[in-house]
Amino acid sequence: MLRLSEKQINAFLFAAQGVGAAFVIIFLAAYLGGLFVIPQTTVFHSVPEIRLALAVLGIILLVMVLSAFVLTALSKKE
């Protein structure tokens, strides 16, 4: 069986929250930046650097969330 200490669980959840927060910050910065730029046709989400950062953080966040579900299921079986 899988046994994780409370400290390991808290560290994992803190890391997942950090990745989620970074994703939201980049997403909001790109969105709000596009609102205040004249002309208003600018879309910062299509800038390759921002798209890459969002894609990488999104994939990492998805993997961490799915890992949390698996860890929860494994710990409930005990």
Stockholm file with secondary structure:
# STOCKHOLM 1.0

chainA/1-78         MLRLSEKQINAFLFAAQGVGAAFVIIFLAAYLGGLFVIPQTTVFHSVPEIRLALAVLGIILLVMVLSAFVLTALSKKE
#=GR chainA/1-78 SS CCCCCHHHHHHHHHHHHHHHHHHHHHHHHHHHHHHSSSSTTCCGGGSHHHHHHHHHHHHHHHHHHHHHHHHHHHHHTC
#=GC SS_cons        CCCCCHHHHHHHHHHHHHHHHHHHHHHHHHHHHHHSSSSTTCCGGGSHHHHHHHHHHHHHHHHHHHHHHHHHHHHHTC
//
